[in-house]
């Protein structure tokens, strides 16, 4: 069997892989640790599931650790998420104490591993205090923010900033998200893995099987949104848009996604979505297990148009996935979606259900434009949002952090 790097070379070319090997040489044998709050569900876990093995294959001793907590901890971090993305929130002192206590407990468990690492990447707010739990650390610590912090609730950011200001560097998905901090700030956009079960090519038979599996009519245009059931993903707005389209054209809608261990609001949002869908036989609300990657792949490939009508979005990997499959995306005009959906070229940016409905109707009536947008979307992902580019930028960041203060680095 070919190595991972050889498999990627078949997609991106040998030159890209040679560059990765060159960047990895000065880092060979270093211990790298990534820490987040869940091993499945959500974009961060997906990214780490392919980024870590690639670093290992390049000779970096890379580990992935996950912190856990109780209900109060996850309630607190969900409020962090909502507050950092702009919603006013009030976090009870008891939940803040649970947040700090949970990090203390995880810090005790992970201290030896983290203090021995050459690089530690802490993902999002959940494990941010771990830096303070490791006074004997020897390596560089980097806080990686995957959230849209363009307009945070100031009280929440002030509290969190107290933990992240002491890091050696931070990574942000967009310049608009970055907040002033007393260390170097880096911009690295997320990516997808073209070899993952969510993104590999599928046979026509496997794609067609999803119609029968989920009771979808193969003769009707299919509009699909794949995402966690989260208010920021605006699934209720997608249902509104679908109903406006259906007044003029026969169409069906799939809202599919799963939960994440660190998101306690998911069940509440799902109930509201199911109530809004009612008994409409052309709305399919699918709660999928965390490992339903091929099913999601097939649903996106079976779709006529994919939607991601988020009101806040750190990046939106489901947008990237749909574009990789040659689908135009109608996305919320926000956050990381703007990096991917080039208005009128790879899809459309919208702000309201009415806007989404208008663009869906336009593409359904203009199939040549729909196919042209899909081709452009696929090429745009190929050029900008594959994991090999993501890995190259991580390696470059590590080298730059090691050579802090040096104006020119010779490789």
FIKOL-970674 format. One record per residue (C-alpha): residue in three letters; x, y, z. Coordinates in steps of 0.2 Angstrom, whole numbers, plus 2048, in hexadecimal, padded with zeros to 3 digits. Example, Ala and Ser with C-alpha at 12.3 -4.5 7.8 and 13.67 -1.06 7.14 Angstrom:
<sites>
ALA83E7EA827;SER8447FB824;
</sites>
This chain:
<sites>
UNK800800800;UNK8068117FC;UNK80B81D80A;UNK7FF82B80F;UNK80B838807;UNK80B82D7F7;UNK7F882D7F7;UNK7F88407F8;UNK8058427EB;UNK7F98397DF;UNK7ED8487E2;UNK7F88577E4;UNK8088527DC;UNK81984D7E1;UNK82085F7E3;UNK8138637F1;UNK8188537FA;UNK82B8577F8;UNK8288687FF;UNK82086180E;UNK82E855811;UNK83B863810;UNK83186E81D;UNK83085F828;UNK84385B829;UNK848868836;UNK839862841;UNK83D84F840;UNK83B846850;UNK833855859;UNK824851864;UNK81485A85F;UNK804859869;UNK7F385F864;UNK7E5861871;UNK7D286486E;UNK7C285F876;UNK7BB85186C;UNK7C1843861;UNK7B2842855;UNK7A584F850;UNK7AA860849;UNK7B786783E;UNK7C586784A;UNK7C585584D;UNK7C385183A;UNK7D385C837;UNK7DD854844;UNK7D884383F;UNK7E284582F;UNK7EF852834;UNK7F6848842;UNK7FA838837;UNK802843829;UNK80D84B836;UNK81283A83D;UNK81683482B;UNK822843829;UNK82C83E838;UNK824849845;UNK81F840856;UNK80D846856;UNK800842863;UNK7EE847864;UNK7E684A876;UNK7D484D87A;UNK7CE85588A;UNK7BE850892;UNK7B285889F;UNK7A18588A7;UNK7908608A2;UNK7958718AA;UNK7A58718A0;UNK79D86F88F;UNK78F87B893;UNK79C888897;UNK7A6885887;UNK79788587D;UNK793896884;UNK7A589B880;UNK7A289686E;UNK7928A086D;UNK7998AF875;UNK7A98AF86B;UNK79E8AF85B;UNK7958BE861;UNK7868B986C;UNK7858C187D;UNK7868B488A;UNK7868B389D;UNK7918A58A4;UNK78E8A18B6;UNK79D8A08C1;UNK79A88E8C5;UNK79C88A8B2;UNK7AC8948B1;UNK7B388A8C1;UNK7AE87A8B8;UNK7B88808A9;UNK7C78848B2;UNK7C68748BD;UNK7C48698AE;UNK7D48708A6;UNK7DD86E8B7;UNK7D885C8B7;UNK7DD8598A5;UNK7ED8638A7;UNK7F28578B5;UNK7EE8488AA;UNK7F784F89B;UNK8058598A3;UNK81384D8A0;UNK80F84C88E;UNK80C85E88B;UNK81C864894;UNK82785988A;UNK82085E879;UNK82A86986D;UNK819870866;UNK80887086E;UNK7F9876864;UNK7EA87A86F;UNK7DA87A865;UNK7CC887869;UNK7C688D87B;UNK7C387C883;UNK7D5877887;UNK7DC889887;UNK7E188A89A;UNK7EC87B898;UNK7FB886895;UNK7FA88C8A7;UNK7FA87A8AD;UNK80B8768A6;UNK8188818AE;UNK8268768A9;UNK822876896;UNK83187788B;UNK82987987A;UNK81F886870;UNK80D887873;UNK80188D866;UNK7EE891868;UNK7E488C859;UNK7D3895858;UNK7C688E84C;UNK7B8899851;UNK7B28AA849;UNK7B88B7855;UNK7B58C684A;UNK7A98CD856;UNK7AA8C4867;UNK7A08C8876;UNK7AD8D287F;UNK7AB8CA891;UNK7AE8B988A;UNK7BD8BD880;UNK7C58C788E;UNK7C38B8899;UNK7CB8AC88C;UNK7D88B8887;UNK7DF8B6899;UNK7E48A4894;UNK7E98A6882;UNK7F48B6883;UNK8038AC88A;UNK8048A087C;UNK8138A1870;UNK8088A4861;UNK7F68A285B;UNK7EE89C84B;UNK7DE8A3843;UNK7D489E834;UNK7D18B082D;UNK7D98C1831;UNK7C88C7836;UNK7C78BB844;UNK7D88BF84C;UNK7D88C985C;UNK7E78D3863;UNK7F38C886D;UNK8058CB873;UNK80C8BD868;UNK80D8B9855;UNK7FD8B584D;UNK7FC8AA83E;UNK7EE8A7831;UNK7EB89582B;UNK7DB890823;UNK7D487F827;UNK7D3871819;UNK7CC861814;UNK7D4850811;UNK7D084A7FF;UNK7D4838805;UNK7C8837813;UNK7B882D813;UNK7AE83E811;UNK7B7843802;UNK7BD8347F8;UNK7B58317E7;UNK7A68257E8;UNK79E81A7DB;UNK78D81F7D4;UNK7858107DC;UNK78B8167ED;UNK7858287EA;UNK7748227E4;UNK7718167F3;UNK76F8257FE;UNK75E8297F6;UNK7578187FC;UNK76081980C;UNK759829812;UNK748829808;UNK74E8377FC;UNK7458397EB;UNK7528377DD;UNK7478417D1;UNK7478517DB;UNK75585E7DC;UNK75E85B7ED;UNK76386A7F8;UNK76F864806;UNK77686C816;UNK783861820;UNK787868831;UNK785866843;UNK77486B84A;UNK77A87C850;UNK77188D850;UNK77F895848;UNK77D889839;UNK76B890837;UNK762880832;UNK751889835;UNK756896828;UNK75A88881C;UNK74988181E;UNK74189281B;UNK74B89480B;UNK746882805;UNK734886808;UNK7358967FE;UNK73D88C7EF;UNK73087F7F0;UNK72388C7EC;UNK72A88D7DB;UNK73487D7D8;UNK73386B7DE;UNK7418687E9;UNK74785E7F9;UNK752862807;UNK75E858812;UNK76485F822;UNK771852828;UNK77E853836;UNK78384C847;UNK787852858;UNK798855860;UNK79D850872;UNK7A1862876;UNK790869870;UNK78286887D;UNK776872872;UNK775866864;UNK76585C86A;UNK75B86C86D;UNK75F87385B;UNK75B862853;UNK74A86285C;UNK746873855;UNK74B86E844;UNK74085F844;UNK73286984A;UNK73487683C;UNK73586882F;UNK725861835;UNK71D85382A;UNK72485A81A;UNK72A84A810;UNK737854806;UNK741859816;UNK74D84C81C;UNK75485082D;UNK762843830;UNK76B841840;UNK77B83883A;UNK78882E845;UNK799836847;UNK7A082983B;UNK79482B82D;UNK7A1833821;UNK79D829811;UNK78B82D814;UNK78E83F815;UNK79A83E806;UNK78C8357FC;UNK77F842801;UNK7898507FB;UNK78D8487EB;UNK77B8447E8;UNK7768567EC;UNK7718637DE;UNK7778727E9;UNK77F8727FA;UNK77B87F807;UNK784886817;UNK77989481D;UNK78389882C;UNK7828A8835;UNK7938A683D;UNK7A089A837;UNK7B289783B;UNK7B588F82B;UNK7A8882825;UNK7B0872820;UNK7A086C819;UNK7A187A80C;UNK7B2874807;UNK7AC862806;UNK79E8677FB;UNK7A88727EF;UNK7B58647EE;UNK7A78597E7;UNK7A38667DA;UNK79486D7E2;UNK7908807E2;UNK78D8867F4;UNK7818937FA;UNK78889980A;UNK7868A5818;UNK7908B5815;UNK79A8B3824;UNK7AB8AD82B;UNK7B58A0822;UNK7A789D815;UNK7AC8AD80D;UNK7BE8A580A;UNK7B6897800;UNK7A689D7F8;UNK7AB8AA7EB;UNK79B8B27E7;UNK7948AE7D6;UNK7A38A37D2;UNK7A48947DE;UNK7938977E6;UNK7888A57EE;UNK78A8AF7FE;UNK7798B3806;UNK7738BB816;UNK7618B6817;UNK7558A7813;UNK74E8B1805;UNK75F8B47FE;UNK7638A17FF;UNK75289D7F7;UNK7568A97E9;UNK7678A17E5;UNK7608907E6;UNK7538947D9;UNK75F89C7CE;UNK76B88D7CD;UNK75C8817CB;UNK75788B7BC;UNK76988D7B5;UNK77187C7B5;UNK7808817AA;UNK78488E7B7;UNK7828827C5;UNK78E8767BD;UNK79B8837B9;UNK79A8897CB;UNK79D8777D0;UNK7AD8757C6;UNK7B48867CC;UNK7B08807DE;UNK7BA8707DC;UNK7C98797D5;UNK7C98867E2;UNK7C98797F0;UNK7D78707E7;UNK7E287F7E6;UNK7DE8867F8;UNK7D687A804;UNK7DE869804;UNK7E7862813;UNK7F886380B;UNK7F887680B;UNK7F287681D;UNK80086B822;UNK80D875819;UNK807885822;UNK80887C833;UNK81A87682F;UNK81F88782A;UNK81788F83A;UNK821883845;UNK83188783C;UNK82E89983D;UNK82A898850;UNK83A88E853;UNK84489C84A;UNK83B8AA853;UNK8448BB84F;UNK84D8B4840;UNK8498BE830;UNK84F8B1823;UNK84E89E826;UNK85989381B;UNK852882817;
</sites>
